[in-house]
Each structure stands twice: as C-alpha cells, then as structure tokens.
C-alpha cells in the first residue's frame, strides 16, 4: 500500500514538473530563449567572420561595428535589442505569441546547423539564414 502511494506521489511530481514548461507564458519562454539565441548567433557570427575581419587594414578596423568585434559585444548588442523590442511590445500592448517563440526556436536550431559557407561572399548583401525568415517581423522598429 505504501509503495503504491509513494509511486503515485512520484508520478504526480513528475507530471507536475513536466507541466512547468507548458504553463509558462510565451513571454517567459521567449525570455528564456533570448540568452541561447544571443549566444548561438554571436558565436557563429564571430567564428565565421574572424578570418575576413582579420584582413581589414588596421586604419579601417574602427569602421567594423562593435558587435562584430567580440562575442561579448555581440551578446550585449542583442541583449539591448531584445530589451528594446520588449519595451516596444509593452508600449504597444502587444503580447508575445506562441508563433514568436516557435520562430525563435526554429531560428536557433537553424543557426546551430549553419556552416560558415553561408557567411562567405555576403558582403553588402542582406541575407537571412534559412529558418530565420520570420525573425524580421518580430524585431523592434
């Protein structure tokens, strides 16, 4: 009898823990994804552009945007943009939707799979990583 009660309690705890993820609001889920998104985007961008940026003559290096110079600067840039977007949504009274969260999850997975070949030869061209197309509509304007 005690074993069945104990097993029932354990099952209830496990089910409760499983529901924690789904009980979070889309805003909470997005804020949890933000650091991962920032880290993935920045590590891939810095890794894939470092060779090209090293070729830039010293007198022109100050023209390289700060967010492309280090992962720390890049993550700070994205963090600032996430905060601006959050404030803009609050001012406009817009809710984060499940579609937004899904787009971020899809984009993170796509960036993780992207090779550096994507970044080569894209100078002056606006390119979107396949899987991240929907991200533009969620950025702060």
Secondary structure by P-SEA (a helix, b strand, c coil): caaaaaaaaaaaaaaaaaaccccccaaaaaaaaaaaaaaaaaaaaaaacaaaaaacccccccccccccccaaaaaaaaaaaaaaaaaaaaaacccccaaaaaaaaaaaaaaaacccccccccccccccccccccccccccc
